[in-house]
Amino acid sequence: MTQTTARRQGAKDATKDKLPAIEPHAGFGQDPHAVREPQVNNLEMAIGHEVRAYRKKLGLTVTDLAAATGMSVGMLSKIENGNISPSLTTLQVLSKALGVPLTAFFRRFEEPRNATFVKAGEGLNIERRGTRAGHQYSLLGHIDNNSSGVTVEPYLITLTTESDVFPTFQHEGMEFLYMLEGEVIYRHADKLYPMNPGDSLFFDADAPHGPEVLVRLPARYLSIISYPHRRTTGD
């Protein structure tokens, strides 16, 4: 048995008792199939959505807001449901009562929703730390100034016979890996994970991580990194 084979076998054996089971989660933060209600497809509904959102954020009922603005409950209900187009004077009264600028009511109507489409083989090859070890990084999409407050970087990573293992990566945020081709043994903190096509790994990227053993090449996997959006000075 060669030293390389022995090393791979040893790494595989070391993972046998270290793989944590995935336990069911009783309460994820949101329904991935939910439709936002009301659907913001016109100016009146966009304004109504924002009025309701700011009112609820302050813990006010419709009756409370009616008393603060001098409007009727029925009128406020029609505004929040997008059934009428409020005048500029009405919006000024609402902005004062809710403590927000008048332009805040138009945010959802004017805010763009961007998308990035990348044809097969047309990802942007970029330089990251791993490229020094022969790891090819292809960026599959990027959206600046998105509304989520989170930056997401999706990569297609390719490892070939010219690649080498890398000591470790360590950075802020979360990372998700999905194995497409080949086999690697991936380290996260003090645990090793044998990854074959169809396997995935989701982890806190602040812990040391990276491919420990390149078992079967070429290997390709998706790496999706997310971290809080960094605001520049003056934002």
Backbone as numpy.savetxt, mean C-alpha at the origin, in Angstrom:
# Nx Ny Nz CAx CAy CAz Cx Cy Cz
29.19 -35.44 -1.50 28.33 -34.24 -1.50 29.22 -33.00 -1.50
28.95 -32.07 -2.44 29.76 -30.85 -2.51 29.39 -29.91 -1.36
30.29 -28.93 -1.12 30.02 -27.97 -0.06 28.75 -27.17 -0.34
28.54 -26.81 -1.63 27.34 -26.05 -1.99 26.08 -26.84 -1.72
26.08 -28.14 -2.13 24.91 -29.00 -1.88 24.67 -29.17 -0.40
25.74 -29.36 0.35 25.61 -29.54 1.79 25.03 -28.28 2.44
25.47 -27.12 1.95 24.96 -25.87 2.50 23.48 -25.69 2.23
23.06 -26.02 1.00 21.64 -25.91 0.65 20.80 -26.86 1.50
21.28 -28.10 1.66 20.54 -29.09 2.44 20.44 -28.65 3.89
21.54 -28.11 4.40 21.53 -27.65 5.79 20.56 -26.52 6.01
20.50 -25.61 5.03 19.56 -24.50 5.15 18.13 -24.98 5.09
17.86 -25.98 4.23 16.50 -26.54 4.15 16.11 -27.20 5.47
17.04 -27.99 6.02 16.74 -28.66 7.28 16.48 -27.67 8.40
17.18 -26.55 8.35 17.04 -25.57 9.42 15.68 -24.91 9.42
14.97 -24.99 8.31 13.65 -24.34 8.23 12.52 -25.22 8.73
12.75 -26.49 8.94 11.66 -27.44 9.18 10.80 -27.06 10.37
11.43 -26.62 11.47 10.67 -26.33 12.68 10.50 -24.84 12.90
10.75 -24.04 11.87 10.72 -22.60 12.07 9.63 -21.90 11.30
8.79 -22.64 10.61 7.78 -22.00 9.78 6.50 -21.77 10.58
6.17 -20.51 10.87 4.96 -20.24 11.64 3.72 -20.44 10.80
2.67 -20.96 11.42 1.41 -21.16 10.71 0.69 -19.83 10.58
-0.08 -19.68 9.50 -0.90 -18.48 9.32 -2.21 -18.69 10.06
-2.49 -17.81 11.01 -3.72 -17.94 11.78 -4.78 -17.00 11.22
-6.06 -17.45 11.28 -7.13 -16.59 10.75 -7.20 -15.27 11.51
-7.47 -14.22 10.81 -7.58 -12.90 11.41 -9.05 -12.51 11.45
-9.53 -12.19 12.65 -10.96 -11.97 12.83 -11.43 -10.62 12.31
-10.54 -9.63 12.25 -11.02 -8.29 11.89 -10.05 -7.49 11.08
-9.96 -7.75 9.79 -9.13 -6.92 8.93 -9.74 -5.53 8.83
-8.89 -4.56 8.49 -9.30 -3.17 8.54 -10.37 -2.77 7.55
-10.47 -3.45 6.41 -11.47 -3.05 5.44 -11.86 -4.22 4.54
-13.02 -4.08 3.93 -13.51 -5.07 2.97 -12.90 -4.75 1.62
-12.07 -5.65 1.04 -11.43 -5.34 -0.25 -12.42 -5.21 -1.40
-13.67 -5.69 -1.20 -14.67 -5.61 -2.26 -15.70 -4.51 -2.00
-15.46 -3.71 -0.96 -16.44 -2.69 -0.61 -16.47 -1.58 -1.65
-17.64 -1.00 -1.85 -17.80 0.15 -2.72 -18.04 1.35 -1.82
-17.23 2.40 -1.99 -17.37 3.58 -1.14 -18.74 4.20 -1.34
-19.37 4.52 -0.24 -20.74 5.06 -0.28 -20.76 6.45 0.34
-21.33 7.46 -0.27 -21.90 7.37 -1.60 -20.83 7.42 -2.68
-21.14 6.88 -3.86 -20.18 6.95 -4.95 -20.06 8.40 -5.40
-18.81 8.87 -5.45 -18.59 10.27 -5.79 -18.42 10.38 -7.30
-19.54 10.62 -7.99 -19.49 10.68 -9.44 -19.97 12.00 -10.00
-20.26 12.97 -9.11 -20.60 14.31 -9.57 -20.31 15.31 -8.46
-20.38 16.56 -8.79 -19.98 17.60 -7.84 -20.85 17.61 -6.59
-22.17 17.50 -6.76 -23.06 17.54 -5.60 -22.77 16.40 -4.62
-22.57 15.21 -5.14 -22.29 14.07 -4.26 -20.92 14.20 -3.61
-19.96 14.78 -4.34 -18.63 14.99 -3.78 -18.70 15.95 -2.60
-19.44 17.05 -2.78 -19.58 18.02 -1.70 -20.30 17.39 -0.51
-21.39 16.68 -0.79 -22.15 16.05 0.29 -21.32 15.06 1.07
-20.49 14.30 0.37 -19.62 13.33 1.04 -18.68 14.03 2.01
-18.10 15.15 1.58 -17.15 15.87 2.44 -17.85 16.51 3.63
-19.03 17.08 3.41 -19.77 17.68 4.52 -20.07 16.63 5.58
-20.55 15.47 5.16 -20.84 14.40 6.11 -19.58 13.94 6.83
-18.49 13.78 6.07 -17.25 13.29 6.67 -16.73 14.26 7.72
-16.73 15.55 7.43 -16.24 16.53 8.40 -17.17 16.63 9.61
-18.47 16.51 9.37 -19.42 16.54 10.49 -19.18 15.36 11.44
-19.03 14.17 10.87 -18.80 12.99 11.70 -17.46 13.06 12.41
-16.48 13.64 11.75 -15.15 13.76 12.37 -15.23 14.61 13.64
-16.13 15.59 13.64 -16.31 16.44 14.83 -17.28 15.84 15.83
-17.87 14.70 15.49 -18.82 14.06 16.40 -20.16 14.76 16.46
-20.53 15.46 15.39 -21.79 16.20 15.36 -22.89 15.39 14.68
-24.10 15.54 15.16 -25.25 14.99 14.46 -25.73 16.01 13.45
-26.63 15.59 12.57 -27.21 16.54 11.61 -27.95 17.65 12.35
-28.61 17.28 13.45 -29.32 18.27 14.26 -28.35 19.29 14.86
-27.19 18.81 15.32 -26.18 19.72 15.88 -25.72 20.72 14.82
-25.44 20.21 13.62 -24.94 21.09 12.56 -26.03 22.05 12.10
-27.27 21.59 12.12 -28.39 22.47 11.75 -28.48 23.64 12.73
-28.31 23.34 14.01 -28.37 24.39 15.02 -27.22 25.38 14.86
-26.05 24.88 14.49 -24.86 25.73 14.37 -24.91 26.62 13.11
-25.63 26.17 12.11 -25.65 26.91 10.85 -26.94 27.67 10.60
-27.99 27.32 11.36 -29.28 27.95 11.12 -30.03 27.32 9.95
-29.52 26.21 9.42 -30.21 25.51 8.33 -31.16 24.47 8.91
-32.08 24.02 8.09 -32.99 22.96 8.53 -32.30 21.60 8.41
-32.76 20.65 9.21 -32.23 19.29 9.13 -32.47 18.71 7.75
-33.65 19.00 7.18 -33.97 18.49 5.85 -33.01 19.01 4.79
-32.68 20.31 4.88 -31.76 20.90 3.91 -30.38 20.26 4.02
-29.90 20.07 5.24 -28.58 19.45 5.43 -28.57 18.02 4.92
-29.65 17.30 5.14 -29.74 15.92 4.66 -29.67 15.87 3.14
-30.35 16.83 2.48 -30.30 16.87 1.02 -28.89 17.19 0.52
-28.19 18.09 1.23 -26.82 18.44 0.84 -25.90 17.22 0.99
-26.01 16.55 2.13 -25.13 15.41 2.38 -25.40 14.25 1.43
-26.63 14.12 0.98 -26.98 13.04 0.05 -26.78 13.42 -1.41
-26.29 14.64 -1.65 -26.03 15.07 -3.02 -27.27 15.33 -3.83
-28.39 15.62 -3.15 -29.65 15.81 -3.86 -29.84 17.24 -4.36
-29.08 18.19 -3.80 -29.18 19.57 -4.25 -27.79 20.14 -4.40
-27.72 21.25 -5.14 -26.44 21.94 -5.32 -26.42 23.15 -4.40
-25.65 23.11 -3.29 -25.65 24.22 -2.34 -25.00 25.47 -2.95
-25.51 26.62 -2.54 -24.97 27.88 -3.03 -23.62 28.16 -2.37
-22.89 29.12 -2.93 -21.61 29.50 -2.35 -21.79 30.03 -0.93
-22.87 30.78 -0.71 -23.13 31.31 0.64 -23.36 30.16 1.62
-24.10 29.14 1.20 -24.36 27.98 2.07 -23.05 27.26 2.41
-22.20 27.11 1.41 -20.93 26.43 1.65 -20.04 27.23 2.58
-20.09 28.56 2.49 -19.31 29.39 3.40 -19.79 29.22 4.84
-21.09 29.13 5.03 -21.65 28.92 6.37 -21.20 27.55 6.91
-21.25 26.53 6.06 -20.83 25.19 6.48 -19.35 25.13 6.80
-18.53 25.80 5.98 -17.09 25.77 6.22 -16.74 26.42 7.56
-17.46 27.50 7.90 -17.22 28.16 9.17 -17.66 27.28 10.34
-18.80 26.63 10.21 -19.31 25.78 11.28 -18.44 24.54 11.49
-17.88 24.02 10.41 -17.08 22.80 10.50 -15.59 23.09 10.69
-15.20 24.35 10.57 -13.80 24.72 10.79 -12.86 24.25 9.70
-13.34 24.25 8.45 -12.50 23.83 7.33 -12.59 24.90 6.24
-11.57 25.00 5.39 -11.66 25.95 4.27 -12.74 25.53 3.29
-13.32 26.49 2.62 -14.39 26.19 1.67 -13.92 25.21 0.58
-12.66 25.34 0.19 -12.14 24.46 -0.87 -12.09 23.00 -0.46
-12.16 22.74 0.86 -12.10 21.35 1.33 -13.28 20.54 0.82
-14.41 21.19 0.55 -15.59 20.47 0.08 -15.44 19.97 -1.36
-14.47 20.51 -2.10 -14.28 20.12 -3.49 -13.12 19.13 -3.66
-12.48 18.78 -2.55 -11.26 17.96 -2.62 -11.49 16.66 -3.35
-12.53 15.94 -3.00 -12.76 14.62 -3.59 -13.16 14.72 -5.06
-13.81 15.79 -5.43 -14.22 15.94 -6.84 -13.02 16.27 -7.73
-12.08 17.08 -7.20 -10.96 17.55 -8.00 -9.74 16.65 -7.91
-9.63 15.84 -6.86 -8.43 15.06 -6.63 -8.28 13.96 -7.68
-7.15 13.92 -8.37 -6.96 12.88 -9.40 -6.70 11.52 -8.79
-7.07 10.47 -9.49 -6.76 9.10 -9.09 -5.91 8.50 -10.21
-4.66 8.26 -9.91 -3.72 7.85 -10.94 -3.53 6.34 -10.99
-3.03 5.86 -12.10 -2.72 4.45 -12.28 -1.48 4.34 -13.16
-0.76 3.24 -13.02 0.41 2.97 -13.85 0.24 1.62 -14.52
0.36 1.60 -15.84 0.25 0.36 -16.60 1.60 0.07 -17.24
2.12 -1.15 -16.99 3.43 -1.54 -17.52 3.26 -2.81 -18.35
3.61 -2.73 -19.63 3.57 -3.90 -20.49 4.65 -4.89 -20.09
4.43 -6.16 -20.39 5.39 -7.21 -20.06 6.77 -6.86 -20.62
7.77 -6.95 -19.74 9.13 -6.70 -20.15 9.52 -5.24 -20.23
8.60 -4.32 -19.86 8.89 -2.90 -20.00 9.06 -2.19 -18.66
9.26 -2.95 -17.57 9.52 -2.34 -16.28 10.83 -1.57 -16.32
10.93 -0.56 -15.45 12.13 0.28 -15.41 13.20 -0.39 -14.56
14.30 -0.77 -15.17 15.41 -1.36 -14.42 16.13 -0.26 -13.64
16.27 -0.45 -12.35 16.86 0.59 -11.52 17.99 0.03 -10.68
18.76 0.93 -10.09 19.88 0.55 -9.23 19.41 0.55 -7.78
19.55 -0.59 -7.13 19.34 -0.69 -5.68 20.53 -1.42 -5.09
20.57 -1.51 -3.77 21.72 -2.15 -3.13 21.98 -3.55 -3.68
20.92 -4.28 -3.97 21.07 -5.66 -4.41 21.73 -5.81 -5.77
21.72 -4.72 -6.57 22.32 -4.85 -7.90 23.82 -5.11 -7.82
24.43 -4.76 -6.70 25.87 -5.03 -6.54 26.13 -6.52 -6.45
25.09 -7.28 -6.09 25.25 -8.73 -6.00 24.65 -9.42 -7.21
24.35 -8.66 -8.27 23.81 -9.26 -9.48 22.32 -9.49 -9.46
21.61 -8.80 -8.56 20.16 -8.91 -8.50 19.57 -7.86 -9.43
18.71 -8.28 -10.37 18.09 -7.34 -11.30 16.76 -6.85 -10.74
16.61 -5.54 -10.59 15.39 -4.93 -10.08 14.67 -4.22 -11.22
13.43 -4.62 -11.46 12.61 -3.97 -12.47 11.40 -3.35 -11.78
11.35 -2.01 -11.74 10.25 -1.30 -11.09 9.01 -1.38 -11.97
7.89 -1.89 -11.41 6.68 -2.13 -12.19 5.67 -0.99 -12.12
5.92 0.00 -11.29 4.98 1.11 -11.21 5.30 2.02 -10.05
4.88 3.28 -10.17 5.10 4.23 -9.09 4.13 5.39 -9.26
3.48 5.79 -8.17 2.54 6.90 -8.20 2.94 7.92 -7.15
3.30 9.12 -7.59 3.63 10.20 -6.66 2.36 10.87 -6.16
2.47 11.45 -4.96 1.37 12.26 -4.40 0.04 11.54 -4.42
0.03 10.26 -4.04 -1.24 9.54 -3.99 -2.00 9.90 -2.72
-3.27 9.55 -2.67 -4.14 9.98 -1.57 -4.06 9.08 -0.35
-3.33 7.97 -0.40 -3.34 7.01 0.70 -2.38 7.36 1.82
-1.38 8.22 1.53 -0.36 8.50 2.54 0.70 7.42 2.63
0.65 6.46 1.71 1.60 5.35 1.71 2.28 5.27 0.34
3.59 5.09 0.35 4.33 4.87 -0.89 4.50 3.37 -1.10
4.20 2.89 -2.30 4.31 1.47 -2.63 5.25 1.31 -3.82
6.23 0.42 -3.68 7.19 0.16 -4.76 7.11 -1.32 -5.15
6.50 -1.63 -6.31 6.43 -3.03 -6.76 7.62 -3.35 -7.69
8.36 -4.39 -7.37 9.51 -4.79 -8.17 9.37 -6.23 -8.65
9.93 -6.48 -9.83 10.17 -7.84 -10.28 11.67 -8.07 -10.14
12.07 -9.02 -9.27 13.48 -9.27 -9.00 13.89 -10.58 -9.67
14.99 -10.53 -10.38 15.50 -11.70 -11.09 16.88 -12.05 -10.57
17.07 -13.32 -10.24 18.37 -13.84 -9.79 18.82 -14.88 -10.81
20.07 -14.79 -11.24 20.61 -15.73 -12.22 21.88 -16.36 -11.67
22.54 -17.15 -12.52 23.79 -17.79 -12.09 24.87 -16.77 -11.81
24.69 -15.54 -12.31 25.66 -14.50 -12.03 25.38 -13.77 -10.72
24.26 -14.09 -10.10 23.89 -13.45 -8.85 24.59 -14.11 -7.67
24.68 -13.37 -6.61 25.27 -13.89 -5.38 24.31 -13.58 -4.24
24.46 -14.29 -3.14 23.66 -13.95 -1.97 24.15 -12.61 -1.45
23.28 -11.90 -0.79 23.63 -10.58 -0.27 23.52 -10.65 1.24
24.42 -10.03 1.98 24.39 -10.16 3.45 23.00 -9.96 4.04
22.43 -8.77 3.92 21.05 -8.52 4.36 20.61 -7.15 3.85
19.29 -7.05 3.69 18.67 -5.75 3.46 17.99 -5.36 4.77
17.78 -4.07 4.95 17.06 -3.61 6.14 16.59 -2.18 5.86
15.28 -1.96 5.91 14.73 -0.65 5.60 13.36 -0.52 6.26
12.80 0.68 6.26 11.51 0.90 6.90 10.37 0.29 6.07
9.24 0.10 6.71 8.04 -0.34 6.01 7.80 -1.83 6.07
6.87 -2.28 5.22 6.51 -3.68 5.10 6.88 -4.16 3.71
7.09 -5.48 3.58 7.44 -6.03 2.28 6.70 -7.35 2.06
6.27 -7.54 0.81 5.58 -8.76 0.42 6.32 -9.39 -0.74
6.65 -10.67 -0.63 7.31 -11.40 -1.70 6.38 -12.48 -2.24
6.40 -12.67 -3.56 5.64 -13.75 -4.19 6.54 -14.43 -5.21
6.80 -15.71 -4.98 7.75 -16.45 -5.81 7.10 -16.86 -7.13
7.78 -16.58 -8.25 7.27 -16.89 -9.57 8.00 -18.05 -10.24
9.31 -18.12 -10.02 10.12 -19.10 -10.73 11.36 -19.42 -9.91
11.85 -20.67 -10.02 13.07 -21.06 -9.31 12.82 -21.35 -7.84
13.89 -21.36 -7.07 13.79 -21.63 -5.64 14.92 -20.93 -4.90
14.55 -20.24 -3.84 15.55 -19.62 -2.96 15.16 -19.91 -1.52
16.13 -19.86 -0.65 15.87 -19.90 0.78 16.07 -18.49 1.30
15.00 -17.91 1.79 14.98 -16.49 2.14 15.06 -16.33 3.65
15.90 -15.41 4.08 16.05 -15.16 5.51 15.27 -13.91 5.90
14.58 -14.00 7.04 14.00 -12.84 7.69 14.30 -12.94 9.17
15.07 -11.97 9.68 15.53 -12.02 11.06 16.30 -13.33 11.29
15.84 -14.16 12.23 16.57 -15.41 12.52 15.88 -16.64 11.93
14.94 -16.43 10.98 14.21 -17.56 10.40 14.53 -17.69 8.92
14.47 -18.94 8.42 14.72 -19.23 7.01 13.45 -19.81 6.38
13.16 -19.39 5.14 11.95 -19.82 4.46 12.29 -20.34 3.06
12.04 -21.64 2.79 12.26 -22.15 1.43 11.13 -21.69 0.53
11.44 -20.93 -0.50 10.41 -20.34 -1.34 10.43 -20.94 -2.74
9.30 -21.53 -3.12 9.09 -22.12 -4.44 7.96 -21.36 -5.14
7.78 -21.55 -6.43 6.71 -20.84 -7.14 5.36 -20.99 -6.44
4.71 -19.85 -6.24 3.42 -19.84 -5.54 3.52 -19.51 -4.08
4.72 -19.61 -3.50 4.92 -19.27 -2.09 5.00 -17.75 -1.92
4.57 -17.27 -0.75 4.66 -15.84 -0.48 5.18 -15.61 0.93
5.71 -14.44 1.15 6.26 -14.06 2.45 5.96 -12.59 2.67
5.36 -12.26 3.81 4.99 -10.89 4.15 5.64 -10.56 5.48
6.38 -9.45 5.55 7.17 -9.24 6.76 7.46 -7.76 7.01
7.88 -7.50 8.24 8.35 -6.19 8.66 9.76 -6.01 8.11
9.95 -5.05 7.21 11.23 -4.90 6.51 12.30 -4.26 7.38
11.96 -3.86 8.60 12.95 -3.27 9.48 13.89 -4.33 10.04
13.51 -5.62 9.93 14.39 -6.71 10.35 15.30 -7.09 9.19
16.53 -7.56 9.47 17.43 -7.98 8.38 16.77 -9.08 7.55
16.87 -8.98 6.21 16.24 -9.97 5.35 16.97 -10.03 4.02
16.79 -11.14 3.30 17.40 -11.29 1.99 17.55 -12.76 1.63
17.83 -13.06 0.34 18.03 -14.45 -0.07 19.28 -15.04 0.58
19.12 -16.14 1.27 20.23 -16.79 1.97 20.93 -17.81 1.08
20.14 -18.60 0.35 20.70 -19.63 -0.53 19.94 -19.60 -1.85
20.67 -19.57 -2.96 20.07 -19.63 -4.28 20.03 -21.09 -4.71
18.89 -21.73 -4.52 18.78 -23.18 -4.70 18.64 -23.55 -6.16
17.66 -22.94 -6.87 17.41 -23.28 -8.27 17.24 -22.00 -9.08
18.10 -21.82 -10.07 18.12 -20.60 -10.86 17.79 -20.91 -12.32
17.28 -19.91 -13.06 17.00 -18.55 -12.60 15.81 -18.50 -11.65
15.80 -17.49 -10.81 14.70 -17.31 -9.86 14.11 -15.92 -10.07
12.79 -15.84 -10.02 12.11 -14.55 -10.15 11.03 -14.46 -9.08
10.92 -13.29 -8.47 9.85 -13.09 -7.51 9.44 -11.62 -7.48
8.18 -11.40 -7.13 7.67 -10.05 -6.94 8.02 -9.58 -5.54
8.46 -8.36 -5.43 8.73 -7.74 -4.15 7.95 -6.43 -4.10
7.02 -6.32 -3.16 6.20 -5.12 -3.04 6.50 -4.49 -1.68
7.10 -3.31 -1.73 7.53 -2.62 -0.52 6.60 -1.43 -0.29
6.15 -1.25 0.95 5.31 -0.11 1.27 5.83 0.57 2.53
5.75 1.90 2.53 6.21 2.66 3.70 5.50 4.01 3.70
5.46 4.70 4.84 4.74 5.99 4.90 5.31 6.99 3.91
4.41 7.74 3.30 4.83 8.75 2.33 5.66 9.81 3.02
6.79 10.16 2.43 7.66 11.19 2.98 7.27 12.53 2.36
6.80 13.41 3.20 6.44 14.76 2.70 7.69 15.63 2.64
7.81 16.37 1.56 8.94 17.27 1.42 8.67 18.57 2.17
9.71 19.29 2.51 9.57 20.54 3.23 8.71 21.51 2.43
7.73 22.09 3.12 6.87 23.05 2.45 5.54 22.47 2.04
5.37 21.12 2.15 4.08 20.51 1.80 3.03 20.91 2.83
